[in-house]
Amino acid sequence: MARGRRWRAWVFLACWIALTCFTMTYDFPSGRMERMLERGGDKVIHTTLFTVMGISAQAAAPWISLLVTGPFAVGLELVQKRLPGRDFDMVDMLANITGIFLGLAAFELSTRLAK
């Protein structure tokens, strides 16, 4: 990957990590969101956020992408234990980790198919 493209991937990854951290720690007001989360939408959100993170980490630094994203997958759930209005859920942590591996696999598959 060209140097300029890798730089953009790092910038995107940093922005996506910031967005994910905000989304996972902010105490959203109750209402519509609760109904969606009751139906399992929470797991879809976790998996999607971390799939994009896995794709962008693999684009930015394929040799350390798990070292960059793994701590966020586990750490953000552990931080939620201590935040009012947020709950720790082991299934959410598994959705985070699954999302990372889906992202890594999607990136690798797309680059191999592009050759």
C-alpha positions as CSV (number, residue, x, y, z in Angstrom):
1,M,0.0,0.0,0.0
2,A,1.3,3.4,-0.9
3,R,2.6,5.6,2.0
4,G,-0.1,8.2,1.5
5,R,-2.9,5.6,1.6
6,R,-1.4,4.1,4.8
7,W,-1.3,7.5,6.5
8,R,-5.0,8.0,5.6
9,A,-5.8,4.6,7.0
10,W,-4.1,5.5,10.3
11,V,-6.1,8.8,10.5
12,F,-9.4,7.0,9.8
13,L,-8.5,4.3,12.4
14,A,-7.8,6.9,15.0
15,C,-11.1,8.7,14.2
16,W,-13.0,5.4,14.3
17,I,-11.5,4.4,17.6
18,A,-12.5,7.8,19.0
19,L,-16.1,7.4,17.7
20,T,-16.3,3.8,19.1
21,C,-15.0,4.9,22.5
22,F,-17.6,7.7,22.6
23,T,-20.4,5.4,21.5
24,M,-19.5,2.7,24.0
25,T,-19.2,5.0,27.0
26,Y,-21.8,7.8,26.5
27,D,-25.0,7.4,28.4
28,F,-27.6,7.9,25.7
29,P,-31.1,9.1,26.9
30,S,-33.7,6.4,27.2
31,G,-36.4,6.0,24.6
32,R,-36.3,4.5,21.1
33,M,-32.8,3.2,21.7
34,E,-33.9,0.9,24.5
35,R,-36.5,-0.8,22.3
36,M,-33.9,-1.5,19.6
37,L,-31.4,-2.8,22.2
38,E,-34.0,-5.2,23.6
39,R,-34.3,-6.9,20.2
40,G,-30.6,-7.7,20.0
41,G,-29.6,-4.6,18.1
42,D,-26.9,-4.0,20.7
43,K,-24.9,-7.0,19.5
44,V,-25.2,-5.8,15.8
45,I,-23.9,-2.4,16.8
46,H,-20.9,-3.9,18.7
47,T,-20.1,-6.2,15.8
48,T,-20.4,-3.5,13.2
49,L,-18.3,-1.0,15.1
50,F,-15.5,-3.5,15.6
51,T,-15.7,-4.9,12.1
52,V,-14.9,-1.5,10.7
53,M,-12.2,-1.1,13.3
54,G,-10.7,-4.4,12.2
55,I,-10.8,-3.4,8.5
56,S,-9.2,0.0,9.1
57,A,-6.5,-1.5,11.5
58,Q,-5.6,-4.1,8.9
59,A,-5.3,-1.3,6.3
60,A,-3.2,0.9,8.6
61,A,-0.9,-1.7,10.2
62,P,-1.4,-5.3,9.1
63,W,1.4,-6.6,11.3
64,I,0.0,-5.2,14.6
65,S,-3.7,-4.8,13.9
66,L,-4.7,-7.2,16.7
67,L,-2.4,-5.4,19.1
68,V,-4.1,-2.1,18.2
69,T,-7.7,-3.3,18.3
70,G,-7.8,-6.1,20.8
71,P,-7.3,-3.9,23.9
72,F,-10.2,-1.7,22.8
73,A,-12.5,-4.8,22.4
74,V,-11.9,-5.9,25.9
75,G,-11.1,-2.6,27.6
76,L,-14.2,-0.8,26.6
77,E,-16.4,-3.5,28.1
78,L,-14.4,-3.5,31.3
79,V,-14.7,0.3,31.5
80,Q,-18.5,0.0,31.2
81,K,-18.5,-1.8,34.5
82,R,-17.6,1.4,36.2
83,L,-19.8,3.9,34.3
84,P,-23.2,4.8,35.5
85,G,-25.9,4.0,32.9
86,R,-23.7,1.4,31.2
87,D,-23.5,-2.3,31.8
88,F,-20.8,-4.9,31.4
89,D,-21.8,-7.8,29.2
90,M,-19.6,-10.7,28.3
91,V,-21.6,-11.3,25.1
92,D,-20.9,-7.7,24.0
93,M,-17.2,-8.4,24.5
94,L,-17.5,-11.5,22.3
95,A,-19.4,-9.4,19.7
96,N,-16.5,-6.9,19.8
97,I,-13.9,-9.6,19.3
98,T,-16.0,-11.3,16.6
99,G,-16.2,-8.0,14.8
100,I,-12.5,-7.5,14.8
101,F,-11.9,-10.9,13.3
102,L,-14.6,-10.4,10.7
103,G,-12.9,-7.1,9.8
104,L,-9.4,-8.7,9.5
105,A,-10.8,-11.5,7.4
106,A,-12.8,-9.2,5.2
107,F,-9.8,-7.0,4.5
108,E,-7.5,-10.0,3.8
109,L,-10.1,-11.6,1.5
110,S,-10.7,-8.4,-0.4
111,T,-6.9,-7.8,-0.9
112,R,-6.4,-11.3,-2.1
113,L,-9.3,-11.2,-4.5
114,A,-8.1,-7.8,-5.9
115,K,-4.8,-9.4,-7.0
